[in-house]
Amino acid sequence: MKKRLILPSITIGVILVIFVFLANWFHFLNIPSFYGIISALGVSLILFSLFVIIEESEIIKVNKKYNFIFYFSYYSLTIYLVHHLLYFVFFESMNALMSQFAIVLTVVLIGLFLKLIYPKVDGTISIKMIISKLTNKIVMRLERKKDSDK
């Protein structure tokens, strides 16, 4: 399956990036534009493929149970919402190069922070877990109410 996944995603990613450079290469970093979204999609596909290749070829030894991406997947909604709050903190205060550096640094710092706090707090601060617990409580109340009405 990985061979069927890696080659097409690299190919499609490269085609998308080349398309953006040929069609309108001045605006490929302008994310709200059509070309910015297409180039971001192409770069994401290429990076995804490269990370899968690195993991599968074991260039970097990754502990399958607790790898770096686990924390991002577990806390993805939390990170997404924090990202939107951070947007307003740095709004129009950095140029393109500085913002790329800040994004990479922020992702690494958030990843390390999540890796450090996960053993202590488990999933209790994950918005996904909080929503799951609240939903469970609501459903249990509805079920008890339904059973008591019978």
C-alpha positions as CSV (number, residue, x, y, z in Angstrom):
1,M,0.0,0.0,0.0
2,K,2.8,2.4,0.8
3,K,4.3,2.0,-2.6
4,R,0.9,2.8,-4.1
5,L,0.7,5.8,-1.9
6,I,4.1,7.3,-2.1
7,L,4.8,7.5,-5.8
8,P,1.4,9.1,-6.7
9,S,1.5,11.6,-3.9
10,I,5.1,12.7,-4.9
11,T,4.0,12.8,-8.5
12,I,0.9,14.8,-7.9
13,G,2.7,17.1,-5.5
14,V,5.5,17.9,-7.9
15,I,2.9,18.5,-10.7
16,L,1.0,20.9,-8.5
17,V,4.1,22.8,-7.5
18,I,5.3,23.0,-11.1
19,F,1.9,24.1,-12.3
20,V,1.9,27.0,-9.8
21,F,5.4,28.1,-10.7
22,L,4.5,28.0,-14.4
23,A,1.1,29.5,-14.1
24,N,1.6,32.3,-11.7
25,W,4.8,31.9,-9.7
26,F,4.8,35.4,-8.2
27,H,1.8,34.5,-6.0
28,F,2.6,31.0,-4.8
29,L,3.3,32.2,-1.2
30,N,0.0,34.1,-1.1
31,I,-1.9,31.4,0.7
32,P,-5.4,32.9,0.5
33,S,-5.2,32.8,-3.3
34,F,-6.0,29.8,-5.5
35,Y,-2.3,29.4,-6.5
36,G,-1.2,29.6,-2.8
37,I,-3.6,26.8,-1.8
38,I,-2.5,24.6,-4.8
39,S,1.2,25.1,-4.0
40,A,0.6,24.4,-0.3
41,L,-1.2,21.2,-1.2
42,G,1.6,20.2,-3.5
43,V,4.3,20.9,-0.9
44,S,2.2,19.0,1.7
45,L,2.0,15.9,-0.5
46,I,5.7,16.0,-1.2
47,L,6.6,16.3,2.5
48,F,4.1,13.6,3.5
49,S,5.8,11.2,1.0
50,L,9.3,12.1,2.2
51,F,8.3,11.5,5.8
52,V,6.8,8.1,5.0
53,I,9.9,7.2,3.0
54,I,12.2,8.3,5.9
55,E,10.0,6.3,8.4
56,E,9.8,3.2,6.2
57,S,13.5,3.1,5.2
58,E,14.4,3.6,8.9
59,I,16.8,6.4,8.1
60,I,15.7,7.8,11.4
61,K,14.7,5.2,14.1
62,V,11.2,6.0,15.2
63,N,9.6,4.4,18.2
64,K,6.3,3.4,16.6
65,K,4.3,3.7,19.9
66,Y,5.3,7.2,20.9
67,N,6.5,9.1,17.9
68,F,6.5,12.9,17.4
69,I,3.5,12.9,15.1
70,F,1.4,11.0,17.7
71,Y,1.1,14.1,19.9
72,F,0.1,16.3,17.0
73,S,-2.6,13.9,16.0
74,Y,-3.9,13.5,19.5
75,Y,-3.9,17.2,20.2
76,S,-4.7,18.4,16.6
77,L,-7.9,20.3,17.5
78,T,-6.2,22.0,20.4
79,I,-3.2,23.0,18.3
80,Y,-5.6,24.2,15.6
81,L,-7.4,26.5,18.0
82,V,-4.2,27.7,19.6
83,H,-2.9,28.5,16.1
84,H,-5.8,30.8,15.5
85,L,-5.1,32.6,18.8
86,L,-1.4,33.0,17.9
87,Y,-2.3,34.4,14.5
88,F,-3.5,37.7,16.1
89,V,-0.5,37.9,18.3
90,F,1.9,38.1,15.4
91,F,-0.5,39.6,12.8
92,E,1.5,41.7,10.3
93,S,4.6,41.8,12.5
94,M,6.9,39.5,10.5
95,N,8.0,39.2,6.9
96,A,7.7,36.0,4.9
97,L,11.1,34.6,5.8
98,M,10.8,35.4,9.5
99,S,7.3,33.9,9.7
100,Q,8.5,30.6,8.1
101,F,11.2,30.4,10.8
102,A,8.7,31.2,13.5
103,I,6.3,28.6,12.2
104,V,8.9,25.8,12.3
105,L,10.1,26.9,15.7
106,T,6.6,27.0,17.0
107,V,5.7,23.6,15.7
108,V,8.9,22.1,17.3
109,L,8.2,23.8,20.6
110,I,4.6,22.8,20.7
111,G,5.6,19.2,19.8
112,L,8.2,19.1,22.6
113,F,5.8,20.7,25.1
114,L,3.1,18.1,24.2
115,K,5.6,15.3,24.5
116,L,6.7,16.5,28.0
117,I,3.2,17.0,29.4
118,Y,1.5,13.9,27.9
119,P,2.8,11.4,30.5
120,K,1.7,13.8,33.3
121,V,-1.7,14.8,32.1
122,D,-2.5,12.0,29.6
123,G,-5.3,13.2,27.4
124,T,-7.1,15.4,29.9
125,I,-6.2,18.7,28.3
126,S,-6.9,17.6,24.7
127,I,-10.0,19.4,23.4
128,K,-10.8,16.2,21.6
129,M,-10.9,14.3,24.9
130,I,-12.9,17.0,26.6
131,I,-15.5,17.0,23.9
132,S,-15.6,13.2,24.0
133,K,-16.2,13.3,27.8
134,L,-18.9,15.9,27.5
135,T,-20.6,14.1,24.8
136,N,-20.5,10.9,26.8
137,K,-22.1,12.7,29.8
138,I,-24.8,14.2,27.7
139,V,-25.6,10.8,26.1
140,M,-25.7,9.1,29.4
141,R,-28.1,11.7,30.8
142,L,-30.3,11.3,27.8
143,E,-30.3,7.5,28.2
144,R,-31.1,7.8,31.9
145,K,-33.9,10.2,31.2
146,K,-35.2,7.9,28.4
147,D,-35.1,4.9,30.8
148,S,-36.8,6.8,33.6
149,D,-39.6,7.9,31.2
150,K,-40.4,4.2,30.4
